[in-house]
Amino acid sequence: MLSQRRESMAPIRNRCVSAGESQSAGRGRRTLWPAIGVIVFVAGLAVWIAYAAAWDPPRAWRALLINFIFFTPLAAGMVVWPALLTAARAEWLGPVRRSALAAVAFAPVSIAAFALLWFGREHWAAWMHEENLPNAAWLNAPLLFGRDAAALVGLWVLAAFYAARAARLRTRKLPAWLVAAYGGVFSLLGFDLVMALDPHWFSTLFGGYFFISGMYAAVAAWTLAAILSRPMPDADRRQDLGKLVVAFSLLATYMMFSQLIVIWYEQLPAEVRFVIPRLTQPPWKWVSAVLLGTIYLGPLVILLTVRAKRSPRFLGIVVAAVLVSLWLERWWLVTPTLGGEPVLGLVELSITAALAAALALAVAWTMRRLPAPAAEEGERS
């Protein structure tokens, strides 16, 4: 009888051992990924420092600028998205809100990158080397960096204040203020850090395009973070996120087209200097064609069906491709203006990997400290 009881208990012991082994493997993976992230961040930053200090300073500082204007609006936009949907009375956020609010931990990295850009301004701020500029009063280095720093720090403080209180808020005033601040701050940074690279090119629409494309990158990153989080959001929430990706692909397309159509039908020679190298000269015109298919029109076609938006694997692949393409779009905005070669090398990839690792580590670390999903089910109306 004892032998029979031992045999009957054997499957239970095996299951317990298997469960223990799987838990240990899970803990091992949770320990391994942060270590890999730290290694990638340190290695990428070290390579970039070597380029900035000796190997190729102009290219290194240009790479930092590209990544700052990609990752900063992306991370801040992730925090703004729950605020925007709360202000619009959306009631479907639930647990996916945590993966968006967690991006607020990227604030120190963003501010540090902006401070570095000040120290390396001689290498990328081309307007500093020109005289008798028509907008010289606006393109004054201390004034420009001072207002941008104040705006950026103020936005991150407001975002942190909102993220800390999002689960308990009973008013929509703070979310509305955060949304308005995001639009104003990144319109300003778009004018000062991107459009001003060519001080003779002007576009009143560029600031709007810059912050809308930042929100587009943010919703793509939010969708990817939600899919990778555990527990994964249900199919209805994945479909809602997919709808937002499609909507902002169309809105970003409209904002870019609005700039180009005005230049064309008004015959504005001062603004053609932005269009010619990107749309008519190889190889930049081929990059423009790729961006047209991946950022602007691609998501509309690829995510048109309900099944595509509800599939976690398919949706994850699409938004990851959108994020890569939006990084290329920032490279496409900056490099032709500064006379850089259309080449992606170690210096660009190293600082990109470093900041991507910093964002991933910040989101993972913060998600463990935000309220649990069960406490967030349902938005207050």
C-alpha positions as CSV (number, residue, x, y, z in Angstrom):
1,M,0.0,0.0,0.0
2,L,2.9,2.4,0.8
3,S,4.4,1.7,-2.6
4,Q,1.0,2.4,-4.3
5,R,0.7,5.7,-2.3
6,R,4.2,6.7,-3.4
7,E,3.4,6.0,-7.0
8,S,0.1,8.0,-6.8
9,M,2.0,10.9,-5.2
10,A,4.8,10.9,-7.9
11,P,2.9,13.0,-10.5
12,I,2.1,15.6,-7.8
13,R,5.8,15.8,-6.8
14,N,6.8,16.0,-10.5
15,R,4.4,18.9,-11.0
16,C,5.7,20.7,-8.0
17,V,9.2,20.2,-9.1
18,S,8.3,21.5,-12.6
19,A,6.5,24.5,-11.2
20,G,9.5,25.3,-9.0
21,E,11.9,24.9,-12.0
22,S,9.7,27.2,-14.1
23,Q,9.6,29.8,-11.4
24,S,13.3,29.7,-11.0
25,A,13.7,30.1,-14.8
26,G,11.3,33.0,-14.7
27,R,13.3,34.7,-11.9
28,G,16.5,34.0,-13.9
29,R,15.1,35.7,-16.9
30,R,13.9,38.7,-14.9
31,T,17.4,39.0,-13.5
32,L,19.1,38.5,-16.9
33,W,17.3,41.1,-18.9
34,P,18.1,44.1,-16.7
35,A,21.7,43.1,-16.7
36,I,21.8,42.9,-20.5
37,G,20.1,46.3,-20.6
38,V,22.7,47.8,-18.4
39,I,25.5,46.3,-20.5
40,V,24.0,47.7,-23.7
41,F,23.6,51.1,-22.2
42,V,27.1,51.3,-20.8
43,A,28.7,49.9,-24.0
44,G,26.7,52.1,-26.3
45,L,27.5,55.2,-24.3
46,A,31.2,54.4,-24.2
47,V,31.3,54.0,-28.0
48,W,29.5,57.3,-28.4
49,I,31.9,59.1,-26.0
50,A,34.8,57.8,-27.9
51,Y,33.4,59.2,-31.2
52,A,32.4,62.5,-29.6
53,A,35.8,63.0,-27.9
54,A,38.2,62.0,-30.8
55,W,37.0,59.8,-33.6
56,D,34.3,61.9,-35.4
57,P,32.8,64.7,-33.1
58,P,30.4,66.3,-35.6
59,R,28.8,62.9,-36.5
60,A,28.6,61.9,-32.9
61,W,26.8,65.1,-31.8
62,R,24.5,64.8,-34.8
63,A,23.6,61.3,-33.7
64,L,22.8,62.5,-30.1
65,L,20.5,65.2,-31.5
66,I,18.7,62.6,-33.7
67,N,18.2,60.3,-30.7
68,F,17.1,63.1,-28.4
69,I,14.4,64.3,-30.8
70,F,13.2,60.7,-31.2
71,F,13.3,59.3,-27.6
72,T,12.2,62.4,-25.7
73,P,8.9,63.1,-27.5
74,L,8.3,59.3,-27.5
75,A,8.8,58.9,-23.8
76,A,6.9,62.0,-22.8
77,G,4.1,61.2,-25.2
78,M,3.6,57.8,-23.5
79,V,2.8,59.6,-20.3
80,V,0.6,62.1,-22.2
81,W,-1.5,59.4,-23.9
82,P,-3.4,58.3,-20.8
83,A,-4.0,61.9,-19.9
84,L,-5.3,62.6,-23.4
85,L,-7.7,59.6,-23.3
86,T,-8.8,60.5,-19.8
87,A,-9.6,64.0,-20.9
88,A,-11.6,62.5,-23.8
89,R,-13.6,60.3,-21.4
90,A,-12.1,57.1,-22.7
91,E,-13.1,54.2,-20.4
92,W,-11.0,51.3,-21.9
93,L,-7.5,52.0,-20.5
94,G,-7.5,49.8,-17.5
95,P,-4.2,48.0,-16.9
96,V,-2.5,49.2,-20.1
97,R,-2.2,52.6,-18.5
98,R,0.7,51.4,-16.4
99,S,2.9,50.6,-19.3
100,A,2.4,54.2,-20.6
101,L,2.9,56.0,-17.3
102,A,6.1,54.1,-16.6
103,A,7.9,56.1,-19.3
104,V,8.1,59.0,-16.9
105,A,11.2,57.5,-15.5
106,F,13.0,58.4,-18.7
107,A,13.0,62.1,-17.6
108,P,16.5,62.2,-16.1
109,V,18.0,60.6,-19.3
110,S,16.1,63.1,-21.5
111,I,17.3,66.1,-19.5
112,A,20.9,64.8,-19.4
113,A,20.9,64.4,-23.1
114,F,19.6,67.9,-23.6
115,A,22.4,69.2,-21.3
116,L,25.0,67.3,-23.4
117,L,23.6,69.0,-26.6
118,W,24.4,72.4,-25.0
119,F,28.0,71.4,-24.5
120,G,28.3,70.1,-28.0
121,R,26.3,72.9,-29.7
122,E,29.3,74.0,-31.8
123,H,29.2,70.7,-33.7
124,W,25.5,70.6,-34.7
125,A,23.9,74.1,-34.3
126,A,25.0,75.4,-37.7
127,W,23.2,78.7,-37.2
128,M,25.8,79.6,-34.6
129,H,28.4,80.0,-37.3
130,E,26.4,82.4,-39.5
131,E,26.3,86.2,-39.3
132,N,23.5,88.7,-40.1
133,L,20.7,86.2,-39.7
134,P,17.2,87.6,-40.2
135,N,16.1,85.8,-37.0
136,A,19.3,86.4,-35.0
137,A,17.3,87.6,-32.0
138,W,15.4,84.3,-31.8
139,L,18.5,82.2,-32.6
140,N,20.5,83.4,-29.6
141,A,22.2,80.4,-28.0
142,P,21.7,81.3,-24.3
143,L,18.1,82.3,-24.9
144,L,17.3,79.3,-27.1
145,F,18.8,76.7,-24.8
146,G,17.4,78.5,-21.7
147,R,13.8,78.5,-22.9
148,D,14.0,75.0,-24.2
149,A,15.5,73.7,-21.0
150,A,12.8,75.5,-18.9
151,A,10.1,74.1,-21.2
152,L,11.5,70.6,-21.1
153,V,12.0,70.4,-17.3
154,G,8.6,71.9,-16.7
155,L,6.9,69.3,-19.0
156,W,8.6,66.4,-17.2
157,V,7.7,67.8,-13.8
158,L,4.1,68.1,-14.9
159,A,4.2,64.6,-16.3
160,A,5.7,63.2,-13.1
161,F,3.0,64.9,-11.1
162,Y,0.3,63.4,-13.3
163,A,1.8,59.9,-13.3
164,A,2.0,59.9,-9.5
165,R,-1.7,60.8,-9.2
166,A,-3.3,59.3,-12.3
167,A,-5.0,56.4,-10.5
168,R,-6.6,58.8,-7.9
169,L,-7.5,61.8,-10.1
170,R,-11.2,62.9,-10.1
171,T,-10.7,65.9,-12.3
172,R,-9.7,66.3,-16.0
173,K,-7.9,69.6,-15.5
174,L,-4.5,68.2,-14.9
175,P,-4.7,65.8,-17.9
176,A,-5.8,68.6,-20.1
177,W,-3.0,70.9,-19.0
178,L,-0.5,68.1,-19.6
179,V,-1.8,67.5,-23.2
180,A,-1.6,71.2,-23.9
181,A,1.9,71.5,-22.5
182,Y,3.1,68.6,-24.6
183,G,1.9,70.3,-27.8
184,G,3.5,73.6,-26.9
185,V,6.8,72.3,-25.7
186,F,7.5,70.0,-28.6
187,S,6.3,72.5,-31.1
188,L,9.0,74.8,-29.6
189,L,11.6,72.1,-29.6
190,G,10.8,71.3,-33.2
191,F,11.3,74.9,-34.3
192,D,14.5,75.4,-32.2
193,L,16.3,72.1,-32.6
194,V,15.2,70.9,-36.0
195,M,13.9,73.7,-38.2
196,A,16.6,76.1,-37.0
197,L,19.3,73.7,-38.3
198,D,18.7,75.6,-41.5
199,P,18.1,79.1,-40.3
200,H,16.9,80.2,-43.8
201,W,14.0,77.7,-43.9
202,F,10.7,78.5,-42.3
203,S,7.5,76.5,-41.9
204,T,4.8,77.5,-39.5
205,L,3.4,73.9,-39.8
206,F,6.6,72.2,-38.7
207,G,6.0,72.5,-35.0
208,G,2.6,70.9,-35.3
209,Y,4.1,68.0,-37.4
210,F,6.9,67.5,-34.9
211,F,4.7,67.0,-31.8
212,I,2.1,64.9,-33.8
213,S,4.8,62.6,-35.0
214,G,6.1,62.4,-31.4
215,M,2.6,61.3,-30.3
216,Y,2.6,58.8,-33.1
217,A,5.9,57.3,-31.9
218,A,4.6,57.3,-28.4
219,V,1.4,55.3,-29.2
220,A,3.5,52.8,-31.2
221,A,5.9,52.4,-28.2
222,W,3.0,52.2,-25.8
223,T,1.4,49.4,-27.9
224,L,4.7,47.5,-28.0
225,A,5.3,47.9,-24.2
226,A,1.7,46.7,-23.5
227,I,2.1,43.6,-25.7
228,L,5.4,42.7,-24.0
229,S,4.1,43.3,-20.5
230,R,2.6,40.6,-18.3
231,P,-0.3,40.1,-18.2
232,M,-0.8,41.0,-21.8
233,P,-3.8,43.2,-22.5
234,D,-6.9,41.5,-23.9
235,A,-7.8,41.5,-27.6
236,D,-10.3,44.5,-27.3
237,R,-7.6,46.7,-25.8
238,R,-5.1,45.6,-28.4
239,Q,-7.6,46.6,-31.1
240,D,-8.1,50.0,-29.5
241,L,-4.3,50.6,-29.5
242,G,-4.1,49.5,-33.1
243,K,-6.8,52.0,-34.0
244,L,-4.8,54.8,-32.4
245,V,-1.7,53.7,-34.4
246,V,-3.7,53.9,-37.6
247,A,-5.3,57.2,-36.7
248,F,-2.0,58.9,-36.0
249,S,-0.3,57.5,-39.1
250,L,-3.0,59.3,-41.0
251,L,-2.6,62.5,-39.0
252,A,1.2,62.5,-39.4
253,T,0.7,62.0,-43.1
254,Y,-1.7,64.9,-43.3
255,M,0.7,67.2,-41.4
256,M,3.6,66.3,-43.6
257,F,1.5,66.6,-46.8
258,S,0.2,70.0,-45.7
259,Q,3.7,71.4,-45.6
260,L,4.6,70.0,-49.0
261,I,1.4,71.1,-50.8
262,V,1.7,74.6,-49.5
263,I,5.3,74.9,-50.8
264,W,4.2,73.5,-54.2
265,Y,1.1,75.6,-54.9
266,E,2.4,78.8,-53.4
267,Q,5.8,78.5,-55.1
268,L,7.8,79.4,-52.0
269,P,11.5,79.3,-53.0
270,A,12.7,79.8,-49.4
271,E,11.0,76.6,-48.4
272,V,12.0,74.5,-51.4
273,R,15.5,74.1,-49.8
274,F,13.9,71.5,-47.4
275,V,12.2,69.6,-50.2
276,I,14.8,69.3,-52.9
277,P,17.5,67.2,-51.1
278,R,14.9,64.9,-49.6
279,L,12.6,64.3,-52.5
280,T,14.7,64.7,-55.6
281,Q,18.3,63.8,-54.8
282,P,19.5,60.2,-54.4
283,P,19.8,58.4,-52.1
284,W,17.6,60.6,-49.9
285,K,14.6,60.3,-52.3
286,W,14.8,56.5,-51.8
287,V,14.7,57.0,-48.0
288,S,11.6,59.2,-48.5
289,A,9.9,56.4,-50.5
290,V,10.6,54.0,-47.7
291,L,9.2,56.4,-45.1
292,L,6.1,56.9,-47.2
293,G,5.5,53.1,-47.2
294,T,6.3,52.4,-43.6
295,I,5.3,55.4,-41.5
296,Y,2.6,57.3,-43.5
297,L,0.6,54.9,-45.6
298,G,1.8,51.5,-44.5
299,P,-0.1,51.1,-41.2
300,L,-3.4,52.1,-42.8
301,V,-3.1,49.2,-45.2
302,I,-1.5,46.6,-42.9
303,L,-3.6,47.3,-39.8
304,L,-6.9,47.8,-41.7
305,T,-8.5,44.6,-40.5
306,V,-9.8,43.8,-37.1
307,R,-7.8,40.5,-37.0
308,A,-4.5,42.4,-37.7
309,K,-5.1,44.8,-34.8
310,R,-6.1,42.0,-32.3
311,S,-3.2,39.7,-33.1
312,P,-0.4,40.4,-30.5
313,R,2.4,39.0,-32.7
314,F,1.3,40.8,-35.9
315,L,0.5,44.1,-34.1
316,G,3.8,44.0,-32.2
317,I,5.8,43.4,-35.4
318,V,4.0,46.3,-37.1
319,V,4.5,48.8,-34.3
320,A,8.2,47.8,-34.0
321,A,8.7,48.5,-37.7
322,V,6.9,51.9,-37.3
323,L,9.3,52.8,-34.4
324,V,12.4,51.9,-36.5
325,S,11.0,53.9,-39.4
326,L,10.2,56.9,-37.2
327,W,13.8,56.9,-36.0
328,L,14.9,56.9,-39.7
329,E,12.5,59.9,-40.2
330,R,14.4,61.8,-37.5
331,W,17.7,60.9,-39.1
332,W,16.1,62.0,-42.5
333,L,15.1,65.4,-40.9
334,V,18.5,66.2,-39.5
335,T,21.3,64.7,-41.6
336,P,20.7,66.3,-45.1
337,T,20.4,69.7,-43.5
338,L,23.8,69.4,-41.7
339,G,25.5,68.0,-44.8
340,G,26.0,64.5,-43.4
341,E,26.4,61.4,-45.5
342,P,23.4,59.0,-45.8
343,V,25.3,56.3,-43.9
344,L,24.3,54.6,-40.7
345,G,27.3,53.4,-38.7
346,L,28.5,52.4,-35.3
347,V,28.2,55.9,-33.8
348,E,24.5,56.2,-34.7
349,L,23.6,52.7,-33.6
350,S,25.6,52.9,-30.4
351,I,23.8,55.9,-28.9
352,T,20.5,54.6,-30.2
353,A,21.0,51.3,-28.4
354,A,22.1,53.1,-25.3
355,L,19.0,55.3,-25.1
356,A,16.7,52.4,-26.1
357,A,18.1,50.4,-23.3
358,A,17.7,53.3,-20.9
359,L,14.1,53.7,-21.8
360,A,13.4,49.9,-21.5
361,L,15.1,49.8,-18.1
362,A,13.2,52.8,-16.9
363,V,9.8,51.5,-18.0
364,A,10.5,48.0,-16.6
365,W,11.7,49.4,-13.2
366,T,8.8,51.9,-12.9
367,M,6.0,49.4,-13.8
368,R,6.9,47.3,-10.8
369,R,6.3,50.4,-8.6
370,L,3.1,51.7,-10.1
371,P,-0.3,50.5,-8.8
372,A,-1.3,46.9,-9.8
373,P,-3.6,46.5,-12.8
374,A,-6.5,45.3,-10.7
375,A,-6.6,48.7,-8.9
376,E,-6.9,50.5,-12.3
377,E,-9.7,48.6,-13.9
378,G,-12.1,51.2,-15.4
379,E,-11.6,54.9,-15.8
380,R,-13.6,57.4,-13.8
381,S,-16.2,59.1,-15.9
